[in-house]
Amino acid sequence: MKEIIVATFVFFGSFFTFTACLGMFRFDDIFTRLHASSNSLIFGISTILFGLMIHFSNWEVSIKSLILIVFLLMTAPLSAHLVGKASNYSK
Amino acid sequence: MSPIEYTFLISKFFLFLGILLALIRFLKGPKPLDRIIALDMIAITGLGLLSIFMIESGDKTIIDIILTYSILPFVGTASLCTLIYKKSLK
């Protein structure tokens, strides 16, 4: 049962990551590309990491991957803000 | 081959295809900022691929590699964007 839950989490996470990369490939402006890169990519990676947390059921791995999710959720808006600011000021 | 391994194989194929699409965007992006975003996306997608490899192999020490590898794209993106921003102000 645990394996089925882990496989579902990993499959949906990788599908969302693929959707983000497809948006990166198809969109035609830098701000729309930034939208694809900032939002759905972090959601997909966080879903894969939740599956990893369920699979190992260990304190060390769980705390480290929770730190990783919080770090990704903190740094993705920061880098998106920096890219948007640099793209807005440079011609 | 059990259905669980088959699902993991399809997931790895999705992530590989995503890295390939971001690599095409990195090669033909018109501005330098597009290439920076594409490089960030390649690194974070590779992090997901490494995480799936950790689930398949059952090795607990790979989480340290993932934790260290997640810092690098943020530092690269922040420094390059600050460089472009400060160069555009002059």
Backbone of each chain as nested JSON, in Angstrom:
{
  "chains": [
    {"id": "A", "residues": [
      {"number": 1, "name": "MET", "atoms": {"N": [0.827, -1.207, 0.0], "CA": [0.0, 0.0, 0.0], "C": [0.862, 1.258, 0.0]}},
      {"number": 2, "name": "LYS", "atoms": {"N": [1.948, 1.208, 0.8], "CA": [2.834, 2.379, 0.868], "C": [3.503, 2.63, -0.472]}},
      {"number": 3, "name": "GLU", "atoms": {"N": [3.851, 1.535, -1.154], "CA": [4.52, 1.675, -2.452], "C": [3.609, 2.329, -3.481]}},
      {"number": 4, "name": "ILE", "atoms": {"N": [2.3, 1.998, -3.391], "CA": [1.354, 2.582, -4.353], "C": [1.222, 4.088, -4.122]}},
      {"number": 5, "name": "ILE", "atoms": {"N": [1.184, 4.488, -2.84], "CA": [1.081, 5.925, -2.522], "C": [2.331, 6.655, -3.003]}},
      {"number": 6, "name": "VAL", "atoms": {"N": [3.512, 6.046, -2.75], "CA": [4.769, 6.668, -3.176], "C": [4.825, 6.798, -4.69]}},
      {"number": 7, "name": "ALA", "atoms": {"N": [4.374, 5.74, -5.411], "CA": [4.413, 5.79, -6.872], "C": [3.457, 6.852, -7.409]}},
      {"number": 8, "name": "THR", "atoms": {"N": [2.294, 7.021, -6.74], "CA": [1.353, 8.053, -7.178], "C": [1.936, 9.445, -6.994]}},
      {"number": 9, "name": "PHE", "atoms": {"N": [2.552, 9.68, -5.809], "CA": [3.171, 10.984, -5.555], "C": [4.268, 11.278, -6.578]}},
      {"number": 10, "name": "VAL", "atoms": {"N": [5.113, 10.279, -6.842], "CA": [6.237, 10.505, -7.755], "C": [5.738, 10.738, -9.175]}},
      {"number": 11, "name": "PHE", "atoms": {"N": [4.7, 10.0, -9.582], "CA": [4.201, 10.162, -10.943], "C": [3.592, 11.542, -11.147]}},
      {"number": 12, "name": "PHE", "atoms": {"N": [2.765, 11.991, -10.165], "CA": [2.15, 13.307, -10.347], "C": [3.18, 14.427, -10.258]}},
      {"number": 13, "name": "GLY", "atoms": {"N": [4.176, 14.26, -9.379], "CA": [5.225, 15.274, -9.284], "C": [6.033, 15.387, -10.553]}},
      {"number": 14, "name": "SER", "atoms": {"N": [6.374, 14.255, -11.148], "CA": [7.161, 14.324, -12.385], "C": [6.314, 14.84, -13.536]}},
      {"number": 15, "name": "PHE", "atoms": {"N": [5.003, 14.544, -13.5], "CA": [4.136, 15.088, -14.548], "C": [4.04, 16.608, -14.45]}},
      {"number": 16, "name": "PHE", "atoms": {"N": [3.945, 17.144, -13.204], "CA": [3.885, 18.599, -13.057], "C": [5.208, 19.254, -13.445]}},
      {"number": 17, "name": "THR", "atoms": {"N": [6.32, 18.582, -13.137], "CA": [7.616, 19.119, -13.539], "C": [7.75, 19.147, -15.049]}},
      {"number": 18, "name": "PHE", "atoms": {"N": [7.246, 18.087, -15.71], "CA": [7.277, 18.059, -17.172], "C": [6.404, 19.167, -17.755]}},
      {"number": 19, "name": "THR", "atoms": {"N": [5.266, 19.438, -17.093], "CA": [4.402, 20.532, -17.546], "C": [5.106, 21.879, -17.441]}},
      {"number": 20, "name": "ALA", "atoms": {"N": [5.87, 22.059, -16.35], "CA": [6.619, 23.306, -16.186], "C": [7.672, 23.449, -17.283]}},
      {"number": 21, "name": "CYS", "atoms": {"N": [8.362, 22.354, -17.606], "CA": [9.389, 22.432, -18.641], "C": [8.772, 22.658, -20.017]}},
      {"number": 22, "name": "LEU", "atoms": {"N": [7.563, 22.088, -20.229], "CA": [6.866, 22.325, -21.501], "C": [6.46, 23.792, -21.627]}},
      {"number": 23, "name": "GLY", "atoms": {"N": [6.02, 24.383, -20.503], "CA": [5.704, 25.811, -20.519], "C": [6.933, 26.652, -20.772]}},
      {"number": 24, "name": "MET", "atoms": {"N": [8.066, 26.219, -20.213], "CA": [9.328, 26.9, -20.476], "C": [9.674, 26.857, -21.958]}},
      {"number": 25, "name": "PHE", "atoms": {"N": [9.331, 25.748, -22.61], "CA": [9.67, 25.599, -24.025], "C": [8.701, 26.364, -24.921]}},
      {"number": 26, "name": "ARG", "atoms": {"N": [7.405, 26.416, -24.554], "CA": [6.412, 26.918, -25.479], "C": [6.142, 28.417, -25.356]}},
      {"number": 27, "name": "PHE", "atoms": {"N": [6.26, 28.996, -24.159], "CA": [5.875, 30.396, -23.976], "C": [6.836, 31.316, -24.716]}},
      {"number": 28, "name": "ASP", "atoms": {"N": [6.346, 32.517, -25.038], "CA": [7.136, 33.364, -25.923], "C": [7.578, 34.675, -25.291]}},
      {"number": 29, "name": "ASP", "atoms": {"N": [7.368, 34.849, -23.988], "CA": [7.815, 36.062, -23.329], "C": [8.576, 35.655, -22.072]}},
      {"number": 30, "name": "ILE", "atoms": {"N": [9.449, 36.54, -21.587], "CA": [10.246, 36.121, -20.435], "C": [9.414, 36.093, -19.155]}},
      {"number": 31, "name": "PHE", "atoms": {"N": [8.362, 36.913, -19.075], "CA": [7.571, 36.933, -17.837], "C": [6.678, 35.697, -17.736]}},
      {"number": 32, "name": "THR", "atoms": {"N": [6.134, 35.253, -18.878], "CA": [5.346, 34.012, -18.841], "C": [6.245, 32.802, -18.575]}},
      {"number": 33, "name": "ARG", "atoms": {"N": [7.465, 32.842, -19.103], "CA": [8.411, 31.768, -18.795], "C": [8.768, 31.745, -17.315]}},
      {"number": 34, "name": "LEU", "atoms": {"N": [8.852, 32.949, -16.758], "CA": [9.144, 33.062, -15.325], "C": [8.002, 32.492, -14.499]}},
      {"number": 35, "name": "HIS", "atoms": {"N": [6.772, 32.69, -14.962], "CA": [5.607, 32.121, -14.275], "C": [5.682, 30.597, -14.285]}},
      {"number": 36, "name": "ALA", "atoms": {"N": [6.035, 30.006, -15.436], "CA": [6.136, 28.542, -15.504], "C": [7.283, 28.033, -14.651]}},
      {"number": 37, "name": "SER", "atoms": {"N": [8.388, 28.794, -14.636], "CA": [9.556, 28.323, -13.898], "C": [9.38, 28.453, -12.397]}},
      {"number": 38, "name": "SER", "atoms": {"N": [8.609, 29.456, -11.961], "CA": [8.569, 29.738, -10.532], "C": [7.527, 28.911, -9.796]}},
      {"number": 39, "name": "ASN", "atoms": {"N": [6.359, 28.71, -10.399], "CA": [5.264, 28.117, -9.624], "C": [5.222, 26.604, -9.701]}},
      {"number": 40, "name": "SER", "atoms": {"N": [4.989, 26.086, -10.924], "CA": [4.647, 24.669, -11.019], "C": [5.867, 23.778, -10.851]}},
      {"number": 41, "name": "LEU", "atoms": {"N": [7.06, 24.306, -11.125], "CA": [8.272, 23.499, -10.941], "C": [8.473, 23.143, -9.471]}},
      {"number": 42, "name": "ILE", "atoms": {"N": [8.296, 24.145, -8.59], "CA": [8.51, 23.901, -7.166], "C": [7.424, 22.99, -6.611]}},
      {"number": 43, "name": "PHE", "atoms": {"N": [6.192, 23.115, -7.153], "CA": [5.123, 22.215, -6.714], "C": [5.43, 20.765, -7.085]}},
      {"number": 44, "name": "GLY", "atoms": {"N": [5.94, 20.544, -8.31], "CA": [6.259, 19.187, -8.719], "C": [7.379, 18.582, -7.906]}},
      {"number": 45, "name": "ILE", "atoms": {"N": [8.439, 19.368, -7.675], "CA": [9.569, 18.851, -6.892], "C": [9.157, 18.582, -5.451]}},
      {"number": 46, "name": "SER", "atoms": {"N": [8.282, 19.448, -4.888], "CA": [7.812, 19.224, -3.522], "C": [6.981, 17.95, -3.43]}},
      {"number": 47, "name": "THR", "atoms": {"N": [6.198, 17.657, -4.477], "CA": [5.41, 16.418, -4.459], "C": [6.308, 15.189, -4.512]}},
      {"number": 48, "name": "ILE", "atoms": {"N": [7.371, 15.24, -5.335], "CA": [8.321, 14.116, -5.378], "C": [9.001, 13.938, -4.023]}},
      {"number": 49, "name": "LEU", "atoms": {"N": [9.32, 15.065, -3.363], "CA": [9.992, 14.965, -2.063], "C": [9.048, 14.45, -0.976]}},
      {"number": 50, "name": "PHE", "atoms": {"N": [7.735, 14.746, -1.093], "CA": [6.784, 14.148, -0.152], "C": [6.721, 12.632, -0.343]}},
      {"number": 51, "name": "GLY", "atoms": {"N": [6.786, 12.177, -1.597], "CA": [6.822, 10.747, -1.846], "C": [8.066, 10.101, -1.259]}},
      {"number": 52, "name": "LEU", "atoms": {"N": [9.2, 10.802, -1.359], "CA": [10.447, 10.306, -0.757], "C": [10.327, 10.211, 0.758]}},
      {"number": 53, "name": "MET", "atoms": {"N": [9.654, 11.22, 1.348], "CA": [9.466, 11.234, 2.806], "C": [8.6, 10.07, 3.257]}},
      {"number": 54, "name": "ILE", "atoms": {"N": [7.557, 9.725, 2.471], "CA": [6.697, 8.595, 2.835], "C": [7.446, 7.278, 2.642]}},
      {"number": 55, "name": "HIS", "atoms": {"N": [8.279, 7.203, 1.607], "CA": [8.941, 5.936, 1.302], "C": [9.945, 5.533, 2.362]}},
      {"number": 56, "name": "PHE", "atoms": {"N": [10.694, 6.506, 2.903], "CA": [11.736, 6.121, 3.842], "C": [11.242, 6.028, 5.274]}},
      {"number": 57, "name": "SER", "atoms": {"N": [10.247, 6.852, 5.679], "CA": [9.665, 6.832, 7.03], "C": [10.726, 6.915, 8.125]}},
      {"number": 58, "name": "ASN", "atoms": {"N": [11.691, 7.805, 7.906], "CA": [12.832, 7.913, 8.793], "C": [12.926, 9.359, 9.263]}},
      {"number": 59, "name": "TRP", "atoms": {"N": [13.362, 9.592, 10.513], "CA": [13.399, 10.956, 11.038], "C": [14.401, 11.825, 10.282]}},
      {"number": 60, "name": "GLU", "atoms": {"N": [15.564, 11.239, 10.024], "CA": [16.644, 12.014, 9.41], "C": [16.26, 12.464, 8.001]}},
      {"number": 61, "name": "VAL", "atoms": {"N": [15.792, 11.492, 7.206], "CA": [15.427, 11.801, 5.819], "C": [14.225, 12.738, 5.78]}},
      {"number": 62, "name": "SER", "atoms": {"N": [13.261, 12.536, 6.707], "CA": [12.063, 13.376, 6.712], "C": [12.398, 14.814, 7.039]}},
      {"number": 63, "name": "ILE", "atoms": {"N": [13.233, 15.02, 8.073], "CA": [13.563, 16.394, 8.471], "C": [14.393, 17.07, 7.39]}},
      {"number": 64, "name": "LYS", "atoms": {"N": [15.324, 16.319, 6.779], "CA": [16.159, 16.932, 5.741], "C": [15.338, 17.281, 4.507]}},
      {"number": 65, "name": "SER", "atoms": {"N": [14.404, 16.417, 4.127], "CA": [13.621, 16.763, 2.935], "C": [12.606, 17.856, 3.241]}},
      {"number": 66, "name": "LEU", "atoms": {"N": [12.151, 17.966, 4.503], "CA": [11.28, 19.092, 4.873], "C": [12.054, 20.406, 4.811]}},
      {"number": 67, "name": "ILE", "atoms": {"N": [13.314, 20.386, 5.287], "CA": [14.178, 21.562, 5.166], "C": [14.367, 21.942, 3.702]}},
      {"number": 68, "name": "LEU", "atoms": {"N": [14.498, 20.906, 2.852], "CA": [14.693, 21.14, 1.419], "C": [13.463, 21.78, 0.785]}},
      {"number": 69, "name": "ILE", "atoms": {"N": [12.261, 21.301, 1.188], "CA": [11.025, 21.879, 0.635], "C": [10.884, 23.333, 1.065]}},
      {"number": 70, "name": "VAL", "atoms": {"N": [11.173, 23.615, 2.356], "CA": [11.064, 24.993, 2.846], "C": [12.076, 25.892, 2.142]}},
      {"number": 71, "name": "PHE", "atoms": {"N": [13.283, 25.36, 1.894], "CA": [14.318, 26.14, 1.21], "C": [13.915, 26.452, -0.223]}},
      {"number": 72, "name": "LEU", "atoms": {"N": [13.333, 25.445, -0.909], "CA": [12.896, 25.693, -2.286], "C": [11.75, 26.694, -2.322]}},
      {"number": 73, "name": "LEU", "atoms": {"N": [10.809, 26.58, -1.365], "CA": [9.691, 27.524, -1.335], "C": [10.153, 28.934, -0.974]}},
      {"number": 74, "name": "MET", "atoms": {"N": [11.303, 29.05, -0.249], "CA": [11.822, 30.375, 0.06], "C": [12.583, 30.978, -1.108]}},
      {"number": 75, "name": "THR", "atoms": {"N": [13.384, 30.164, -1.804], "CA": [14.295, 30.745, -2.797], "C": [13.68, 30.901, -4.181]}},
      {"number": 76, "name": "ALA", "atoms": {"N": [12.605, 30.172, -4.504], "CA": [12.031, 30.303, -5.851], "C": [11.416, 31.687, -6.095]}},
      {"number": 77, "name": "PRO", "atoms": {"N": [10.625, 32.271, -5.163], "CA": [10.148, 33.628, -5.4], "C": [11.259, 34.669, -5.408]}},
      {"number": 78, "name": "LEU", "atoms": {"N": [12.311, 34.411, -4.612], "CA": [13.439, 35.359, -4.583], "C": [14.13, 35.422, -5.942]}},
      {"number": 79, "name": "SER", "atoms": {"N": [14.431, 34.263, -6.51], "CA": [15.136, 34.273, -7.802], "C": [14.225, 34.772, -8.914]}},
      {"number": 80, "name": "ALA", "atoms": {"N": [12.902, 34.473, -8.804], "CA": [11.968, 34.984, -9.807], "C": [11.872, 36.5, -9.736]}},
      {"number": 81, "name": "HIS", "atoms": {"N": [11.906, 37.04, -8.507], "CA": [11.882, 38.499, -8.336], "C": [13.132, 39.146, -8.916]}},
      {"number": 82, "name": "LEU", "atoms": {"N": [14.291, 38.502, -8.682], "CA": [15.541, 39.074, -9.207], "C": [15.567, 39.045, -10.727]}},
      {"number": 83, "name": "VAL", "atoms": {"N": [15.088, 37.942, -11.33], "CA": [15.071, 37.847, -12.794], "C": [14.103, 38.868, -13.376]}},
      {"number": 84, "name": "GLY", "atoms": {"N": [12.932, 39.033, -12.72], "CA": [11.964, 40.01, -13.212], "C": [12.475, 41.425, -13.122]}},
      {"number": 85, "name": "LYS", "atoms": {"N": [13.186, 41.735, -12.029], "CA": [13.73, 43.088, -11.882], "C": [14.804, 43.357, -12.925]}},
      {"number": 86, "name": "ALA", "atoms": {"N": [15.685, 42.384, -13.138], "CA": [16.742, 42.576, -14.134], "C": [16.171, 42.652, -15.539]}},
      {"number": 87, "name": "SER", "atoms": {"N": [15.092, 41.891, -15.804], "CA": [14.504, 41.936, -17.137], "C": [13.718, 43.219, -17.361]}},
      {"number": 88, "name": "ASN", "atoms": {"N": [13.207, 43.799, -16.271], "CA": [12.437, 45.034, -16.413], "C": [13.339, 46.232, -16.672]}},
      {"number": 89, "name": "TYR", "atoms": {"N": [14.533, 46.229, -16.094], "CA": [15.396, 47.396, -16.24], "C": [16.32, 47.324, -17.443]}},
      {"number": 90, "name": "SER", "atoms": {"N": [16.716, 46.076, -17.819], "CA": [17.554, 45.989, -19.015], "C": [16.649, 45.981, -20.245]}},
      {"number": 91, "name": "LYS", "atoms": {"N": [17.072, 46.647, -21.259], "CA": [16.237, 46.752, -22.457], "C": [16.265, 45.432, -23.196]}}
    ]},
    {"id": "B", "residues": [
      {"number": 1, "name": "MET", "atoms": {"N": [8.635, -7.194, -14.867], "CA": [8.731, -5.838, -14.305], "C": [7.421, -5.48, -13.622]}},
      {"number": 2, "name": "SER", "atoms": {"N": [7.513, -5.108, -12.359], "CA": [6.286, -4.814, -11.613], "C": [5.732, -3.439, -12.0]}},
      {"number": 3, "name": "PRO", "atoms": {"N": [4.451, -3.17, -11.743], "CA": [3.869, -1.863, -12.115], "C": [4.506, -0.684, -11.408]}},
      {"number": 4, "name": "ILE", "atoms": {"N": [5.041, -0.916, -10.187], "CA": [5.676, 0.188, -9.449], "C": [6.941, 0.644, -10.186]}},
      {"number": 5, "name": "GLU", "atoms": {"N": [7.756, -0.336, -10.599], "CA": [8.982, 0.012, -11.333], "C": [8.645, 0.647, -12.676]}},
      {"number": 6, "name": "TYR", "atoms": {"N": [7.545, 0.195, -13.278], "CA": [7.116, 0.767, -14.544], "C": [6.717, 2.228, -14.373]}},
      {"number": 7, "name": "THR", "atoms": {"N": [6.031, 2.53, -13.248], "CA": [5.66, 3.924, -12.957], "C": [6.892, 4.79, -12.742]}},
      {"number": 8, "name": "PHE", "atoms": {"N": [7.886, 4.242, -12.018], "CA": [9.122, 5.007, -11.807], "C": [9.843, 5.26, -13.129]}},
      {"number": 9, "name": "LEU", "atoms": {"N": [9.789, 4.271, -14.04], "CA": [10.444, 4.438, -15.342], "C": [9.758, 5.539, -16.152]}},
      {"number": 10, "name": "ILE", "atoms": {"N": [8.405, 5.553, -16.106], "CA": [7.675, 6.608, -16.834], "C": [7.976, 7.976, -16.226]}},
      {"number": 11, "name": "SER", "atoms": {"N": [8.097, 8.039, -14.875], "CA": [8.399, 9.31, -14.216], "C": [9.783, 9.815, -14.619]}},
      {"number": 12, "name": "LYS", "atoms": {"N": [10.749, 8.893, -14.673], "CA": [12.093, 9.301, -15.087], "C": [12.111, 9.759, -16.541]}},
      {"number": 13, "name": "PHE", "atoms": {"N": [11.281, 9.116, -17.368], "CA": [11.202, 9.543, -18.759], "C": [10.606, 10.946, -18.88]}},
      {"number": 14, "name": "PHE", "atoms": {"N": [9.587, 11.246, -18.046], "CA": [9.004, 12.593, -18.037], "C": [10.058, 13.635, -17.662]}},
      {"number": 15, "name": "LEU", "atoms": {"N": [10.831, 13.335, -16.603], "CA": [11.825, 14.319, -16.156], "C": [12.93, 14.484, -17.199]}},
      {"number": 16, "name": "PHE", "atoms": {"N": [13.309, 13.372, -17.856], "CA": [14.336, 13.457, -18.889], "C": [13.86, 14.308, -20.064]}},
      {"number": 17, "name": "LEU", "atoms": {"N": [12.577, 14.137, -20.43], "CA": [12.015, 14.931, -21.522], "C": [11.953, 16.413, -21.136]}},
      {"number": 18, "name": "GLY", "atoms": {"N": [11.647, 16.685, -19.862], "CA": [11.628, 18.068, -19.383], "C": [13.0, 18.704, -19.443]}},
      {"number": 19, "name": "ILE", "atoms": {"N": [14.04, 17.94, -19.056], "CA": [15.409, 18.465, -19.13], "C": [15.786, 18.749, -20.578]}},
      {"number": 20, "name": "LEU", "atoms": {"N": [15.332, 17.883, -21.492], "CA": [15.644, 18.069, -22.917], "C": [14.983, 19.342, -23.454]}},
      {"number": 21, "name": "LEU", "atoms": {"N": [13.72, 19.591, -23.06], "CA": [13.021, 20.796, -23.527], "C": [13.672, 22.058, -22.968]}},
      {"number": 22, "name": "ALA", "atoms": {"N": [14.06, 22.008, -21.685], "CA": [14.732, 23.172, -21.098], "C": [16.106, 23.389, -21.735]}},
      {"number": 23, "name": "LEU", "atoms": {"N": [16.747, 22.296, -22.16], "CA": [18.056, 22.422, -22.817], "C": [17.904, 23.078, -24.19]}},
      {"number": 24, "name": "ILE", "atoms": {"N": [16.804, 22.754, -24.897], "CA": [16.559, 23.42, -26.183], "C": [16.323, 24.911, -25.963]}},
      {"number": 25, "name": "ARG", "atoms": {"N": [15.566, 25.238, -24.893], "CA": [15.356, 26.661, -24.591], "C": [16.658, 27.349, -24.197]}},
      {"number": 26, "name": "PHE", "atoms": {"N": [17.535, 26.601, -23.506], "CA": [18.838, 27.168, -23.146], "C": [19.685, 27.428, -24.382]}},
      {"number": 27, "name": "LEU", "atoms": {"N": [19.578, 26.565, -25.402], "CA": [20.424, 26.751, -26.576], "C": [19.928, 27.875, -27.471]}},
      {"number": 28, "name": "LYS", "atoms": {"N": [18.597, 28.096, -27.549], "CA": [18.109, 29.096, -28.484], "C": [17.401, 30.273, -27.828]}},
      {"number": 29, "name": "GLY", "atoms": {"N": [17.602, 30.479, -26.512], "CA": [16.96, 31.61, -25.852], "C": [17.498, 32.92, -26.384]}},
      {"number": 30, "name": "PRO", "atoms": {"N": [16.603, 33.876, -26.703], "CA": [17.102, 35.097, -27.329], "C": [17.902, 36.001, -26.383]}},
      {"number": 31, "name": "LYS", "atoms": {"N": [17.529, 36.054, -25.117], "CA": [18.22, 36.937, -24.164], "C": [19.036, 36.101, -23.182]}},
      {"number": 32, "name": "PRO", "atoms": {"N": [20.009, 36.716, -22.52], "CA": [20.741, 35.975, -21.484], "C": [19.879, 35.568, -20.295]}},
      {"number": 33, "name": "LEU", "atoms": {"N": [18.831, 36.341, -19.987], "CA": [17.995, 35.988, -18.836], "C": [17.196, 34.707, -19.092]}},
      {"number": 34, "name": "ASP", "atoms": {"N": [16.809, 34.476, -20.367], "CA": [16.132, 33.218, -20.695], "C": [17.042, 32.027, -20.427]}},
      {"number": 35, "name": "ARG", "atoms": {"N": [18.311, 32.197, -20.771], "CA": [19.253, 31.098, -20.534], "C": [19.476, 30.865, -19.052]}},
      {"number": 36, "name": "ILE", "atoms": {"N": [19.444, 31.95, -18.263], "CA": [19.618, 31.782, -16.819], "C": [18.447, 31.007, -16.226]}},
      {"number": 37, "name": "ILE", "atoms": {"N": [17.215, 31.36, -16.639], "CA": [16.045, 30.63, -16.115], "C": [16.088, 29.167, -16.559]}},
      {"number": 38, "name": "ALA", "atoms": {"N": [16.502, 28.924, -17.821], "CA": [16.547, 27.548, -18.317], "C": [17.583, 26.728, -17.553]}},
      {"number": 39, "name": "LEU", "atoms": {"N": [18.699, 27.357, -17.203], "CA": [19.724, 26.638, -16.443], "C": [19.237, 26.302, -15.036]}},
      {"number": 40, "name": "ASP", "atoms": {"N": [18.53, 27.25, -14.413], "CA": [17.933, 27.02, -13.094], "C": [16.963, 25.848, -13.157]}},
      {"number": 41, "name": "MET", "atoms": {"N": [16.139, 25.839, -14.229], "CA": [15.146, 24.772, -14.372], "C": [15.803, 23.42, -14.601]}},
      {"number": 42, "name": "ILE", "atoms": {"N": [16.896, 23.386, -15.38], "CA": [17.614, 22.121, -15.599], "C": [18.153, 21.58, -14.279]}},
      {"number": 43, "name": "ALA", "atoms": {"N": [18.707, 22.469, -13.44], "CA": [19.292, 22.025, -12.172], "C": [18.223, 21.489, -11.235]}},
      {"number": 44, "name": "ILE", "atoms": {"N": [17.062, 22.173, -11.152], "CA": [16.046, 21.725, -10.201], "C": [15.361, 20.442, -10.701]}},
      {"number": 45, "name": "THR", "atoms": {"N": [15.223, 20.291, -12.024], "CA": [14.662, 19.039, -12.545], "C": [15.619, 17.865, -12.317]}},
      {"number": 46, "name": "GLY", "atoms": {"N": [16.922, 18.137, -12.425], "CA": [17.904, 17.111, -12.1], "C": [17.85, 16.712, -10.642]}},
      {"number": 47, "name": "LEU", "atoms": {"N": [17.455, 17.658, -9.785], "CA": [17.256, 17.347, -8.361], "C": [16.12, 16.341, -8.174]}},
      {"number": 48, "name": "GLY", "atoms": {"N": [15.037, 16.52, -8.947], "CA": [13.951, 15.548, -8.882], "C": [14.369, 14.182, -9.398]}},
      {"number": 49, "name": "LEU", "atoms": {"N": [15.194, 14.173, -10.448], "CA": [15.696, 12.905, -11.001], "C": [16.571, 12.177, -9.991]}},
      {"number": 50, "name": "LEU", "atoms": {"N": [17.387, 12.948, -9.276], "CA": [18.242, 12.374, -8.235], "C": [17.401, 11.816, -7.092]}},
      {"number": 51, "name": "SER", "atoms": {"N": [16.275, 12.487, -6.794], "CA": [15.395, 12.028, -5.729], "C": [14.705, 10.7, -6.103]}},
      {"number": 52, "name": "ILE", "atoms": {"N": [14.309, 10.567, -7.395], "CA": [13.716, 9.297, -7.841], "C": [14.763, 8.177, -7.796]}},
      {"number": 53, "name": "PHE", "atoms": {"N": [16.001, 8.527, -8.14], "CA": [17.081, 7.533, -8.042], "C": [17.3, 7.105, -6.596]}},
      {"number": 54, "name": "MET", "atoms": {"N": [17.125, 8.042, -5.647], "CA": [17.269, 7.712, -4.228], "C": [16.173, 6.759, -3.775]}},
      {"number": 55, "name": "ILE", "atoms": {"N": [14.923, 6.98, -4.268], "CA": [13.832, 6.065, -3.908], "C": [14.102, 4.665, -4.47]}},
      {"number": 56, "name": "GLU", "atoms": {"N": [14.616, 4.59, -5.699], "CA": [14.819, 3.288, -6.32], "C": [15.966, 2.515, -5.685]}},
      {"number": 57, "name": "SER", "atoms": {"N": [17.052, 3.229, -5.316], "CA": [18.209, 2.5, -4.816], "C": [18.123, 2.229, -3.319]}},
      {"number": 58, "name": "GLY", "atoms": {"N": [17.383, 3.068, -2.562], "CA": [17.261, 2.848, -1.136], "C": [18.451, 3.317, -0.324]}},
      {"number": 59, "name": "ASP", "atoms": {"N": [19.267, 4.177, -0.905], "CA": [20.446, 4.687, -0.205], "C": [20.078, 5.994, 0.493]}},
      {"number": 60, "name": "LYS", "atoms": {"N": [20.27, 6.055, 1.819], "CA": [19.818, 7.235, 2.561], "C": [20.78, 8.407, 2.489]}},
      {"number": 61, "name": "THR", "atoms": {"N": [22.008, 8.187, 2.013], "CA": [22.989, 9.273, 2.053], "C": [22.859, 10.219, 0.869]}},
      {"number": 62, "name": "ILE", "atoms": {"N": [22.002, 9.881, -0.095], "CA": [21.878, 10.75, -1.273], "C": [21.141, 12.035, -0.913]}},
      {"number": 63, "name": "ILE", "atoms": {"N": [20.393, 12.03, 0.221], "CA": [19.657, 13.245, 0.618], "C": [20.611, 14.403, 0.908]}},
      {"number": 64, "name": "ASP", "atoms": {"N": [21.849, 14.081, 1.368], "CA": [22.832, 15.149, 1.595], "C": [23.275, 15.773, 0.28]}},
      {"number": 65, "name": "ILE", "atoms": {"N": [23.421, 14.911, -0.752], "CA": [23.801, 15.424, -2.073], "C": [22.691, 16.317, -2.618]}},
      {"number": 66, "name": "ILE", "atoms": {"N": [21.429, 15.887, -2.434], "CA": [20.303, 16.689, -2.924], "C": [20.259, 18.032, -2.196]}},
      {"number": 67, "name": "LEU", "atoms": {"N": [20.488, 17.982, -0.872], "CA": [20.435, 19.206, -0.054], "C": [21.526, 20.193, -0.458]}},
      {"number": 68, "name": "THR", "atoms": {"N": [22.707, 19.668, -0.796], "CA": [23.784, 20.568, -1.223], "C": [23.544, 21.084, -2.639]}},
      {"number": 69, "name": "TYR", "atoms": {"N": [22.989, 20.205, -3.476], "CA": [22.804, 20.564, -4.88], "C": [21.696, 21.588, -5.076]}},
      {"number": 70, "name": "SER", "atoms": {"N": [20.814, 21.738, -4.06], "CA": [19.713, 22.695, -4.219], "C": [20.169, 24.123, -3.983]}},
      {"number": 71, "name": "ILE", "atoms": {"N": [21.357, 24.311, -3.37], "CA": [21.818, 25.675, -3.081], "C": [22.423, 26.306, -4.329]}},
      {"number": 72, "name": "LEU", "atoms": {"N": [23.077, 25.455, -5.17], "CA": [23.858, 25.982, -6.29], "C": [23.05, 26.776, -7.318]}},
      {"number": 73, "name": "PRO", "atoms": {"N": [21.865, 26.314, -7.801], "CA": [21.164, 27.117, -8.813], "C": [20.682, 28.455, -8.293]}},
      {"number": 74, "name": "PHE", "atoms": {"N": [20.292, 28.507, -7.0], "CA": [19.847, 29.795, -6.457], "C": [20.985, 30.801, -6.414]}},
      {"number": 75, "name": "VAL", "atoms": {"N": [22.172, 30.35, -5.985], "CA": [23.312, 31.27, -5.906], "C": [23.713, 31.759, -7.297]}},
      {"number": 76, "name": "GLY", "atoms": {"N": [23.712, 30.829, -8.273], "CA": [24.062, 31.215, -9.636], "C": [23.084, 32.194, -10.227]}},
      {"number": 77, "name": "THR", "atoms": {"N": [21.774, 31.936, -10.049], "CA": [20.752, 32.827, -10.588], "C": [20.819, 34.199, -9.941]}},
      {"number": 78, "name": "ALA", "atoms": {"N": [20.98, 34.233, -8.608], "CA": [21.0, 35.513, -7.902], "C": [22.202, 36.348, -8.317]}},
      {"number": 79, "name": "SER", "atoms": {"N": [23.386, 35.72, -8.431], "CA": [24.58, 36.5, -8.759], "C": [24.534, 36.998, -10.197]}},
      {"number": 80, "name": "LEU", "atoms": {"N": [24.092, 36.15, -11.132], "CA": [24.05, 36.584, -12.531], "C": [23.003, 37.666, -12.752]}},
      {"number": 81, "name": "CYS", "atoms": {"N": [21.844, 37.548, -12.073], "CA": [20.811, 38.575, -12.238], "C": [21.228, 39.889, -11.613]}},
      {"number": 82, "name": "THR", "atoms": {"N": [21.937, 39.835, -10.478], "CA": [22.443, 41.07, -9.875], "C": [23.475, 41.725, -10.782]}},
      {"number": 83, "name": "LEU", "atoms": {"N": [24.288, 40.903, -11.435], "CA": [25.286, 41.447, -12.372], "C": [24.608, 42.149, -13.543]}},
      {"number": 84, "name": "ILE", "atoms": {"N": [23.583, 41.501, -14.123], "CA": [22.897, 42.107, -15.275], "C": [22.157, 43.38, -14.854]}},
      {"number": 85, "name": "TYR", "atoms": {"N": [21.559, 43.359, -13.653], "CA": [20.818, 44.531, -13.168], "C": [21.747, 45.716, -12.935]}},
      {"number": 86, "name": "LYS", "atoms": {"N": [22.905, 45.434, -12.314], "CA": [23.822, 46.552, -12.049], "C": [24.489, 47.059, -13.314]}},
      {"number": 87, "name": "LYS", "atoms": {"N": [24.637, 46.166, -14.31], "CA": [25.219, 46.623, -15.564], "C": [24.217, 47.448, -16.364]}},
      {"number": 88, "name": "SER", "atoms": {"N": [22.924, 47.18, -16.194], "CA": [21.918, 47.918, -16.958], "C": [21.661, 49.291, -16.366]}},
      {"number": 89, "name": "LEU", "atoms": {"N": [22.075, 49.527, -15.116], "CA": [21.805, 50.837, -14.506], "C": [22.752, 51.899, -15.031]}},
      {"number": 90, "name": "LYS", "atoms": {"N": [23.938, 51.501, -15.502], "CA": [24.918, 52.481, -15.958], "C": [24.53, 53.074, -17.31]}}
    ]}
  ]
}
